[in-house]
Amino acid sequence: MTRIARRSTDKEHMAVPWFGIMWIGLTLALSVTYCWSARRQLGVYSPVIPVEVESPVLRAYLKSEEAAAKPPLFDSSFAEYLKKGLSYHIDAYDGGKPHHYKDSSYPHRRANATLPLWFKKVFPLNKHMAPDKQTCFMHVGKAGGSTIGCMLGFLIHCGDDDKTNYQSVPSLLAATTAHSFHREVYDCSDTAANYLFVIRDPLARALSAFNYAKPDLSEKYPFSKKYKDKEIYVDCDFWTLNDLAERGLVKGNNGASDECKDRAKKALLGTENNLVHWFYNYQFYYESMPPDANIVVIRNEHIVDDWNAVETLLGGDADFTQEHVPVNNAREKKPEEVYLSDAAKVVLCETLCNEIQVYKTILKRAQNIKNEQYVQSMQELVTSCPKEAMEESCPDAKPDIREKVDGCY
């Protein structure tokens, strides 16, 4: 009898933890469901890409940390020497004459060519900086390049006055980035140690480029200089990217002529120069540099982390903060300028498929981007172009742009 009673009591004690575990599990399940629902209603829910090695996103990309690790480009003493020298020039700069580097390669490619003002820098290149230790700034339009360019010391949309030193950041990256490549002007040495890309979600870049090139009809000469074309906007009446997508890219009779539909697609593919920063796209910059070039990347969405990662690769300190980041070449957008319907997003992403694959390739090759950072960028890409983020090929062949690339040399 005693033994039976004792066993019964033991079962009662055992029931307590099991009941507690069940209660905790139910509570967590309800909490997760509530948080997931709330995040989705607030528009912040995003699907998660698996990070397993066999994931399509990471196939042929994942590398060991040992294989990815490289010694810094400069030893600590020379790195400190460069940074101190740059700090001196920035502090002493008073809006004087900007500097062209004497070893500019652009005039060698184009006889009697003159570099534009925005290829100059506010401080001189250290005379001990060999060409094969320099960084080439790959300024992809509307990806955040103006912001980074100003921090590097280039004269690119750097405020209302000429004292751009206020935006130059004392760093190895600024000291070693000697030349730049923007649009048709290629001023970099093919022996550069690194090619620095500033990149951004391809759909977001396409939207920004479209709004940037839009002519202001209130100006006296709305189609002069910056607005050299009016075919997309005036002739085809595409005044928002959403309108261009729904009327110009979606198949069927959507109120746009066949000519305007063809023009819209070719412009977005970068095969027809109707919109400058669509024409000079990721594919153009990527195929213009040496095939075996070392790539480093600053993602527009993660400027501070990526700047510090590149600085560390060079041999500097990861002491860059958000306070160092200026905001340049930006204006407030109207709601209709940033709106994209679901149908518009789908057709835009389909058309940008090859451009998205190049964007992913740049990230894969970047020396400073680790596995988890690549996954992070793909998770962000899923929110705009989910199908293209997961796939590694496109229905249409990549455009042949050899003639366009040859034109920049």
TIGU-991511 format. One record per residue (C-alpha): residue in one letter; x, y, z. Coordinates in steps of 0.5 Angstrom, whole numbers, always signed. Example, Ala and Ser with C-alpha at 12.3 -4.5 7.8 and 13.67 -1.06 7.14 Angstrom:
2
SITE  A  +25  -9  +16
SITE  S  +27  -2  +14
END
This chain:
409
SITE  M  +0  +0  +0
SITE  T  +6  +5  +2
SITE  R  +9  +3  -5
SITE  I  +3  +4  -9
SITE  A  +2  +11  -5
SITE  R  +9  +13  -6
SITE  R  +9  +11  -14
SITE  S  +3  +16  -15
SITE  T  +6  +21  -11
SITE  D  +12  +21  -16
SITE  K  +7  +21  -22
SITE  E  +4  +27  -19
SITE  H  +11  +31  -18
SITE  M  +13  +29  -25
SITE  A  +6  +32  -28
SITE  V  +8  +39  -26
SITE  P  +14  +40  -30
SITE  W  +11  +37  -36
SITE  F  +5  +41  -35
SITE  G  +10  +47  -35
SITE  I  +13  +45  -41
SITE  M  +7  +45  -45
SITE  W  +5  +52  -42
SITE  I  +11  +55  -44
SITE  G  +11  +52  -51
SITE  L  +4  +54  -52
SITE  T  +6  +61  -50
SITE  L  +12  +62  -54
SITE  A  +8  +59  -60
SITE  L  +2  +65  -59
SITE  S  +8  +70  -58
SITE  V  +11  +68  -65
SITE  T  +5  +68  -68
SITE  Y  +3  +75  -66
SITE  C  +9  +78  -67
SITE  W  +10  +75  -74
SITE  S  +3  +78  -75
SITE  A  +4  +85  -73
SITE  R  +11  +85  -76
SITE  R  +7  +83  -83
SITE  Q  +2  +89  -82
SITE  L  +7  +94  -80
SITE  G  +10  +92  -87
SITE  V  +17  +90  -84
SITE  Y  +16  +82  -85
SITE  S  +21  +79  -90
SITE  P  +22  +72  -92
SITE  V  +28  +69  -89
SITE  I  +33  +66  -94
SITE  P  +36  +59  -92
SITE  V  +44  +60  -90
SITE  E  +45  +52  -91
SITE  V  +51  +51  -96
SITE  E  +46  +48  -101
SITE  S  +42  +54  -101
SITE  P  +41  +56  -109
SITE  V  +43  +63  -106
SITE  L  +50  +61  -104
SITE  R  +52  +55  -108
SITE  A  +59  +57  -111
SITE  Y  +60  +62  -106
SITE  L  +61  +60  -99
SITE  K  +68  +60  -97
SITE  S  +72  +59  -91
SITE  E  +74  +64  -87
SITE  E  +81  +62  -87
SITE  A  +81  +62  -95
SITE  A  +78  +69  -95
SITE  A  +83  +72  -90
SITE  K  +88  +76  -93
SITE  P  +94  +80  -89
SITE  P  +93  +88  -89
SITE  L  +95  +92  -96
SITE  F  +99  +96  -91
SITE  D  +103  +95  -85
SITE  S  +101  +99  -79
SITE  S  +107  +104  -79
SITE  F  +106  +106  -86
SITE  A  +98  +106  -85
SITE  E  +99  +111  -80
SITE  Y  +104  +115  -84
SITE  L  +99  +116  -89
SITE  K  +93  +117  -85
SITE  K  +97  +123  -81
SITE  G  +99  +126  -88
SITE  L  +92  +126  -90
SITE  S  +89  +129  -84
SITE  Y  +94  +135  -84
SITE  H  +92  +136  -92
SITE  I  +85  +136  -90
SITE  D  +86  +141  -84
SITE  A  +90  +145  -88
SITE  Y  +85  +146  -94
SITE  D  +82  +152  -95
SITE  G  +78  +152  -101
SITE  G  +84  +152  -105
SITE  K  +86  +149  -112
SITE  P  +84  +142  -113
SITE  H  +89  +137  -115
SITE  H  +89  +132  -121
SITE  Y  +94  +127  -120
SITE  K  +100  +127  -125
SITE  D  +99  +119  -126
SITE  S  +92  +120  -129
SITE  S  +91  +114  -134
SITE  Y  +85  +118  -138
SITE  P  +89  +122  -142
SITE  H  +93  +116  -144
SITE  R  +87  +113  -147
SITE  R  +84  +119  -150
SITE  A  +89  +124  -153
SITE  N  +88  +131  -151
SITE  A  +82  +129  -146
SITE  T  +81  +133  -140
SITE  L  +78  +130  -134
SITE  P  +72  +133  -131
SITE  L  +72  +137  -125
SITE  W  +69  +132  -121
SITE  F  +75  +127  -122
SITE  K  +79  +132  -118
SITE  K  +81  +131  -110
SITE  V  +82  +136  -105
SITE  F  +88  +133  -103
SITE  P  +94  +131  -106
SITE  L  +96  +124  -107
SITE  N  +102  +121  -103
SITE  K  +108  +121  -107
SITE  H  +110  +114  -104
SITE  M  +104  +111  -106
SITE  A  +105  +106  -112
SITE  P  +100  +105  -117
SITE  D  +99  +98  -115
SITE  K  +97  +100  -108
SITE  Q  +92  +105  -110
SITE  T  +84  +104  -110
SITE  C  +80  +105  -116
SITE  F  +73  +108  -114
SITE  M  +68  +105  -119
SITE  H  +62  +111  -118
SITE  V  +56  +107  -120
SITE  G  +51  +113  -121
SITE  K  +45  +113  -116
SITE  A  +48  +108  -111
SITE  G  +50  +112  -106
SITE  G  +57  +114  -110
SITE  S  +56  +122  -109
SITE  T  +56  +121  -101
SITE  I  +62  +116  -101
SITE  G  +66  +120  -107
SITE  C  +66  +126  -102
SITE  M  +68  +122  -96
SITE  L  +74  +120  -101
SITE  G  +75  +127  -102
SITE  F  +73  +128  -109
SITE  L  +69  +134  -112
SITE  I  +62  +130  -113
SITE  H  +56  +134  -111
SITE  C  +59  +136  -104
SITE  G  +55  +141  -101
SITE  D  +54  +148  -103
SITE  D  +61  +151  -102
SITE  D  +68  +149  -105
SITE  K  +70  +147  -98
SITE  T  +69  +140  -99
SITE  N  +74  +138  -94
SITE  Y  +69  +138  -89
SITE  Q  +66  +131  -92
SITE  S  +73  +128  -93
SITE  V  +74  +123  -88
SITE  P  +81  +122  -85
SITE  S  +82  +114  -87
SITE  L  +87  +110  -91
SITE  L  +81  +109  -96
SITE  A  +81  +116  -98
SITE  A  +88  +117  -98
SITE  T  +89  +111  -103
SITE  T  +83  +112  -107
SITE  A  +87  +116  -112
SITE  H  +83  +115  -119
SITE  S  +75  +114  -121
SITE  F  +71  +111  -126
SITE  H  +64  +114  -127
SITE  R  +60  +114  -134
SITE  E  +65  +114  -140
SITE  V  +71  +117  -136
SITE  Y  +75  +111  -134
SITE  D  +81  +114  -130
SITE  C  +84  +108  -126
SITE  S  +90  +104  -127
SITE  D  +89  +97  -129
SITE  T  +94  +95  -124
SITE  A  +90  +98  -118
SITE  A  +90  +94  -112
SITE  N  +83  +94  -111
SITE  Y  +76  +97  -115
SITE  L  +71  +100  -110
SITE  F  +64  +99  -112
SITE  V  +59  +103  -108
SITE  I  +52  +99  -110
SITE  R  +45  +99  -108
SITE  D  +39  +94  -109
SITE  P  +38  +94  -116
SITE  L  +31  +96  -116
SITE  A  +32  +102  -111
SITE  R  +38  +104  -116
SITE  A  +33  +104  -122
SITE  L  +28  +108  -119
SITE  S  +33  +113  -116
SITE  A  +36  +114  -123
SITE  F  +29  +115  -126
SITE  N  +27  +120  -122
SITE  Y  +34  +124  -122
SITE  A  +34  +124  -130
SITE  K  +27  +127  -130
SITE  P  +27  +134  -133
SITE  D  +24  +140  -129
SITE  L  +19  +143  -134
SITE  S  +19  +149  -130
SITE  E  +26  +151  -132
SITE  K  +28  +155  -138
SITE  Y  +32  +150  -141
SITE  P  +29  +143  -138
SITE  F  +33  +139  -143
SITE  S  +40  +142  -143
SITE  K  +46  +139  -140
SITE  K  +43  +134  -135
SITE  Y  +37  +133  -139
SITE  K  +39  +131  -146
SITE  D  +34  +126  -147
SITE  K  +26  +127  -147
SITE  E  +24  +121  -151
SITE  I  +22  +117  -144
SITE  Y  +19  +123  -141
SITE  V  +16  +127  -146
SITE  D  +15  +123  -152
SITE  C  +13  +117  -149
SITE  D  +9  +120  -143
SITE  F  +13  +116  -137
SITE  W  +13  +121  -132
SITE  T  +14  +116  -126
SITE  L  +17  +109  -126
SITE  N  +11  +105  -124
SITE  D  +7  +108  -130
SITE  L  +13  +106  -135
SITE  A  +13  +99  -132
SITE  E  +5  +98  -132
SITE  R  +5  +101  -139
SITE  G  +11  +100  -142
SITE  L  +14  +94  -140
SITE  V  +7  +90  -139
SITE  K  +5  +86  -145
SITE  G  -1  +88  -148
SITE  N  -5  +94  -150
SITE  N  -4  +99  -144
SITE  G  -4  +106  -148
SITE  A  +3  +106  -150
SITE  S  +6  +105  -157
SITE  D  +10  +100  -159
SITE  E  +16  +104  -160
SITE  C  +15  +107  -153
SITE  K  +15  +100  -150
SITE  D  +21  +98  -154
SITE  R  +25  +104  -152
SITE  A  +23  +103  -144
SITE  K  +25  +96  -145
SITE  K  +32  +98  -148
SITE  A  +33  +104  -143
SITE  L  +32  +99  -137
SITE  L  +37  +94  -140
SITE  G  +42  +99  -141
SITE  T  +42  +98  -149
SITE  E  +40  +104  -151
SITE  N  +42  +111  -148
SITE  N  +35  +114  -146
SITE  L  +37  +115  -139
SITE  V  +44  +116  -137
SITE  H  +45  +112  -130
SITE  W  +41  +106  -133
SITE  F  +45  +106  -139
SITE  Y  +52  +106  -135
SITE  N  +49  +100  -130
SITE  Y  +53  +95  -126
SITE  Q  +54  +91  -132
SITE  F  +58  +96  -135
SITE  Y  +62  +98  -130
SITE  Y  +64  +90  -128
SITE  E  +65  +89  -135
SITE  S  +70  +95  -136
SITE  M  +75  +93  -131
SITE  P  +80  +88  -131
SITE  P  +77  +81  -131
SITE  D  +82  +79  -125
SITE  A  +81  +85  -121
SITE  N  +80  +85  -113
SITE  I  +74  +88  -111
SITE  V  +71  +91  -105
SITE  V  +64  +94  -104
SITE  I  +61  +99  -100
SITE  R  +53  +97  -100
SITE  N  +49  +103  -99
SITE  E  +45  +100  -94
SITE  H  +51  +98  -90
SITE  I  +56  +104  -91
SITE  V  +59  +104  -84
SITE  D  +60  +97  -83
SITE  D  +63  +96  -90
SITE  W  +67  +102  -90
SITE  N  +70  +99  -83
SITE  A  +71  +93  -87
SITE  V  +75  +96  -93
SITE  E  +79  +100  -88
SITE  T  +81  +94  -84
SITE  L  +83  +90  -90
SITE  L  +88  +96  -92
SITE  G  +91  +96  -85
SITE  G  +87  +102  -82
SITE  D  +82  +102  -76
SITE  A  +75  +101  -76
SITE  D  +73  +107  -73
SITE  F  +68  +110  -78
SITE  T  +61  +112  -75
SITE  Q  +55  +114  -78
SITE  E  +56  +121  -76
SITE  H  +62  +121  -81
SITE  V  +56  +120  -87
SITE  P  +54  +126  -91
SITE  V  +48  +126  -95
SITE  N  +49  +129  -102
SITE  N  +45  +130  -108
SITE  A  +39  +128  -106
SITE  R  +32  +131  -106
SITE  E  +25  +130  -102
SITE  K  +21  +125  -107
SITE  K  +13  +126  -108
SITE  P  +9  +120  -106
SITE  E  +8  +118  -113
SITE  E  +15  +118  -115
SITE  V  +17  +112  -110
SITE  Y  +10  +108  -111
SITE  L  +11  +102  -115
SITE  S  +5  +97  -115
SITE  D  +6  +89  -115
SITE  A  +5  +88  -122
SITE  A  +10  +94  -123
SITE  K  +15  +91  -119
SITE  V  +15  +84  -122
SITE  V  +16  +86  -129
SITE  L  +21  +91  -127
SITE  C  +25  +85  -123
SITE  E  +24  +81  -129
SITE  T  +27  +86  -134
SITE  L  +33  +87  -129
SITE  C  +34  +80  -128
SITE  N  +41  +80  -131
SITE  E  +43  +86  -128
SITE  I  +41  +83  -121
SITE  Q  +46  +77  -123
SITE  V  +51  +82  -124
SITE  Y  +50  +86  -117
SITE  K  +50  +79  -114
SITE  T  +57  +77  -117
SITE  I  +60  +84  -115
SITE  L  +58  +82  -108
SITE  K  +60  +75  -108
SITE  R  +67  +77  -111
SITE  A  +68  +83  -106
SITE  Q  +74  +81  -101
SITE  N  +71  +85  -95
SITE  I  +64  +82  -96
SITE  K  +63  +75  -91
SITE  N  +58  +70  -92
SITE  E  +53  +72  -87
SITE  Q  +53  +79  -90
SITE  Y  +52  +76  -97
SITE  V  +46  +73  -94
SITE  Q  +44  +79  -91
SITE  S  +44  +83  -98
SITE  M  +40  +77  -101
SITE  Q  +35  +77  -95
SITE  E  +34  +85  -97
SITE  L  +34  +83  -104
SITE  V  +28  +78  -103
SITE  T  +24  +84  -101
SITE  S  +24  +87  -108
SITE  C  +26  +82  -113
SITE  P  +24  +75  -109
SITE  K  +25  +71  -116
SITE  E  +31  +74  -118
SITE  A  +34  +74  -111
SITE  M  +34  +66  -111
SITE  E  +35  +64  -118
SITE  E  +42  +64  -121
SITE  S  +40  +65  -129
SITE  C  +35  +69  -133
SITE  P  +30  +67  -138
SITE  D  +34  +72  -143
SITE  A  +41  +73  -145
SITE  K  +45  +78  -142
SITE  P  +46  +84  -147
SITE  D  +52  +84  -151
SITE  I  +55  +91  -149
SITE  R  +62  +90  -152
SITE  E  +61  +96  -156
SITE  K  +59  +101  -150
SITE  V  +65  +98  -146
SITE  D  +70  +100  -152
SITE  G  +67  +107  -152
SITE  C  +70  +109  -145
SITE  Y  +77  +107  -147
END
